Amino acid sequence: MGAFTGSDNGPAINQPEEIKQDDRGIPTDVENVFAQSVVKHGGVDLPVFEVDKDEFFNNMTDNRKRLRFKSGSAAQQYMSGTRHKIPFFVQTTVDGKTLRRKIK
């Protein structure tokens, strides 16, 4: 077996790329949909969308079969653009605390 004896101090191969933030937000893998931030989750960068308090808590009820977001919101466009298959986060701020929830 080979040992790590190389003295090459170049950049690491698996370093994440710099995420370029636009004035509208951070671009996602869905065209024309921008997230407010990104969370590294399991080695993958997942987008975070800001929603209002009512939307955040209404989607947390036990009897809710399907998640509902306001029509035309970034979270709704991302969810329909990825056909409900790629996870993402939503967040809201209540009394100075930021609450975040993973969707899917």
Secondary structure, DSSP 8 states (H G I E B T S, - for coil): ---S--------TT-------BTTBEE-SSTT-EESEEEEETTEEEEEEE--HHHHHHTT-TT--S----TT-HHHHHHHHTTT-S-EEEEEEETTEEEEEEE-
